[in-house]
Amino acid sequence: MCARNSKRRTGKILGIVGIILALVIACAIYLGDYYHADMEKIEEFTKQSAIEMQTDENGYLVFEPEQIENGLIFYPGGKVEHTAYIPLMEAQASKGALCILIKMPFRLAVFDSNAADGLQENYPEVESWYIGGHSLGGSMAASYLSKHSDSFDGLILLGSYSTADLSDLDVEVLSIYGSEDLVLNRENYKANKENLPDDFKEVIIDGGCHAYFGMYGAQEGDGVPTITNEEQILRTVETINEL
């Protein structure tokens, strides 16, 4: 009788271990499947840039112009290699913004939505700060802003929306997405507009898509863009600097 019960317990333990192992493997496969930065294309875009890129102690990329007008902390999109946003950051830095590109754990901002903590203190010369992000990164940036609104002048959402209520905050909010973006859930986007201040600015890039805020190739489920990747990035920077 004892032997039979012992076998049952062993069988249950092995079953549980098998389930846990399967979940670990599935999780590893999911997290290991991500969009890689197109470094060849990025190098071509940035080859004439005068902006220096440095890596800080957190592994974040910092783009510092000679004359700093403001600062931008940027959260990358979900399952996208953060280096895919180097062109966007360099182009924005060329307009006078000190840009900090966050490297997220497992390339998912949900694992470190507080990544912006303490960064502003490292650059006391910057008086005006913005935070923003692409897709999931934008939503997590908005969530961070909702708890630290006194530290920022504005929020930049790229193909994204805020699930946090920012409607009563005295901050500038800019929402940009491409007309051909099929990744952005339009129903959720419309429903969450009420979370933004009444005077938020919305800009739709004609011909733009979801993936072209970075340089990582085509994204599954996205629409077909009618403008180039380079053009969408430059239009985005131009729009941001109209704030």
PyMOL commands that set and color helices and strands:
alter all, ss='L'
color gray80, all
select helices_A, chain A and resi 2-32+39-46+82-93+105-107+109-111+120-122+136-147+149-151+186-195+211-213+229-240
alter helices_A, ss='H'
color red, helices_A
select strands_A, chain A and resi 52-55+61-64+70-75+97-101+129-134+154-158+172-178+201-205
alter strands_A, ss='S'
color yellow, strands_A
deselect
rebuild
show_as cartoon
